[in-house]
Amino acid sequence: MFVGAPLSELSDLELIAAHQRGDERAFAVLYHRHKHFVFNVAFRFCGEHAAALDALQDVFAHLAEKLPTLQLTARVTTYLYAVTRSCAVTQRRKRARFIGGEELVEDDLPALPVTDADNQRAEFNAVLATLPVAHREVLLMRFVDDLSLEEIAAALNVPLGTVKSRLHHAIAKLRENPRLRAYFEV
């Protein structure tokens, strides 16, 4: 880090160091840099906007508490993914208990015009839903969150070989669908 650099130009690790030296603004930069990533991961686990927002708040409250002594060996996104996963699952459990596990019935939703992209996305999501949770999670972390295999292993606290195996099986399952095969051809 060079003296006088705007906080927004600092790396995540430099921002953590700045915060640990007493610069409270560094936390705000980390929040703005990673809030969309955290929300998207939380939403995938919660499936509900309000629950994902609550998980987002929980994640950054956790980060604020841990930041003064945080020592990372991986990217900040790897750490945030693991914390977000935990907070989102907790939010989902809380809400299921609070509302009795009831879900919104599709018939209650207004009809929207459907496009070919919507159909393709729906088909992709339907195939994704058939994957075991562990395989789906690794696939999304790799291709949506753009995490390396090593980062996925660290975030999930599983061996690298397990990540590779789960990813291989997930892609193989997606390749079975003729309309999705083109996305996963090498």
N, C-alpha and C positions, 0 to 999 in steps of 0.2 A: 504494500500500500504506500502510495506517495502522499506527502503532506499536502493538504488543500484539495484533495480529490473529492468531488461530490459523493455523498454516501451512495447514491444510486449506481455509481460506477464501480463500487467495491464488490468483491466476491462475497458469497455467503459466509465463508470462514472469516473474512476480514470484517464483515458486519458483526459477527458474533464476538470477535475480539474487541471491536469498537464498543459494543454494548458492555462487555465485561470490564472495559476501562471507564465506564460511566456514561457513555453517549446513548441516552434513551431513544434518540431518533433512529438509531440503527434497527431497533425492534420494528418500528413502523415500516421501514424499508423492507425488512424481511417479510412482514405481513403482506404488504402490497405486492411483493414479488411472487409469493407462494399461495395467496388466498384462493385463486382459481384452481390451482392444482389440488389443494386440500379439499375444496368444495366438490370438485368432480369425483375424487376418490370417495369421499364421504357419501355422495349421492349414489354411487354405484352400490355401496353397501347398505344404505338406508332405503333407497328407492323413493324417498319423499323429500321435497324441497325444504320444509321446515326442520325436519330431523337433520338434514345435511347442514343447514345453517347452525343448528345447535352444536353439531359435532365440530364444525369449523371454529366456533367460539371455544369449545372445550380444548381443541388442539392448541390454539394459540394461548389459552390460559395456561395449559401445561408447559408450553414452550417458554412463556414468560417466567414461570416458576423455576424451570430447569436451566434457563439460559445463563445465569451468572456463573454456573460451574460446569456447563456443558462442554465436553471434550469429544468431538466427533472423529471417527476414523473413516467414515464414508461421506457421500454427498448429503447435504441437508435434506434433499428430497427423499432419500432413502429413510432417514430418520423420521421425517414427517409422514411418510407413507405408513410406517409401522404404528405411529401414534394415531394417525387418522383412522386406520383400520380398527384399532381398539376402541376409539371414541365413537365411531360410527356404529359398530356392533352394539356397544352399550346403549346408544340412543335408540337403535332399532328394538332392543329388548325392552327398554323403558316404555316406549310407545306401544308396543304390542301388549304389555301388561296394562297400560293405562286405558287403551281403547278396547281391550278384550280381544285383540288380534283380528278385528274386523277389517276387511279391505273394501275399498271403493269398488262398486260394481260397474263394469264398463257401460252398461245400459244407462247409467246416470250421467254419462259424459256426453257433451254435444258432439255431433258428427262433424268432422273436418274433411276438407277435400284431400284425396289421396293421390300422391304422385308416384311415379316409378321408383324414385329414390326412396320414398317412404316404404314402398313394398319391399325393396331390396333390403333396407334397414330392418324392417320387421322380420324378414326371412333370416337375416344374419342373427338378429337377437333371438329368434326362435331356436336356431341351431346352437347358439351360445348357451341358451337355457338348458339344453340337453347335456352339456358338459358337466362333469363333476365340478363342484365349487373350486376345488384346489387347482384344477386345470384351467378353468375360466379365469381365475384370479391371476395366474401366471401369464396367461395370454394377454390380458388387458394391461398388466403391468409392463409387459415387454413392448406391445405395439401401440397402446394408447398413452401410457405414461412415459414411454421411451426410456425405461430403466434397463441397465445392463443385466446380464444373467447374474453376475456377482452381487449387484445391488439388490436384485430380487431375493437372492438367497439370504442376504443380510437382513432385509426387511421382514422376511417370513421366518427367519431363524431355522432354515433347513439347509441341508448340504447342496452344493452346486449341482451335483448329479441328479438330485431330486427335481430341481428346477428344470434341468434339461429334459428329463424324462416327461415331466408334466407338460412342458411346452410341445414336445414332439407328439405326444398323444392328442393334445388339443388341436394342433394343426392337422394331424392325420384325420381327425373326426370332421373338421371343417372341409377338408378336401373331398370327403365323401359326397358332399352336396355339389352337384354339377354347376349350379349358378355361382357358388362361392369359390370353386376350385381355382379360378383364374387369379384371385387375390393372393393365393398362397403358392403359386407355381414359382419355381426358382429359375 
